[in-house]
């Protein structure tokens, strides 16, 4: 994972299914522990610890949801 990313849009906060502006790469932050679920071509789920940050690579139409509020930002690899 590169340490330099390009922002592709504004941060959005949500719990229910969201495509995060149809982004293919999303930076995800969870202030509280959360089960994060991706639905679509790249379906799956994982537990995000409180204060956790990860990146999800997904298809544009895939959605992300959490059991607590997620703060997500669409990003891209800087080339």
C-alpha positions, 0 to 999 in steps of 0.5 A, spaced: 500 500 500 503 506 497 503 511 503 501 517 498 494 517 496 490 522 492 483 525 494 477 523 490 472 527 494 469 529 501 469 524 507 462 521 508 459 519 514 454 513 514 452 506 517 447 504 512 450 501 505 453 507 501 458 506 494 462 512 497 461 516 490 462 510 486 469 510 488 474 504 487 478 505 493 476 507 499 479 510 506 475 507 512 475 510 519 471 507 525 471 511 531 468 505 535 469 498 533 464 496 527 463 490 523 464 493 516 460 489 510 462 490 503 456 488 498 457 486 491 462 483 486 467 484 492 463 481 498 465 480 505 465 483 512 471 484 517 471 487 524 474 494 525 477 496 531 475 502 535 480 508 532 482 503 526 483 505 519 483 501 513 483 501 505 477 497 501 478 496 494 472 495 491 467 495 484 464 502 483 457 499 485 459 495 491 456 498 497 460 499 504 456 499 511 458 499 518 454 497 525 457 503 527 458 510 524 464 509 518 468 515 516 469 514 508 473 518 503 474 516 496 481 516 494 486 513 489 493 511 488 497 517 486 501 515 480 
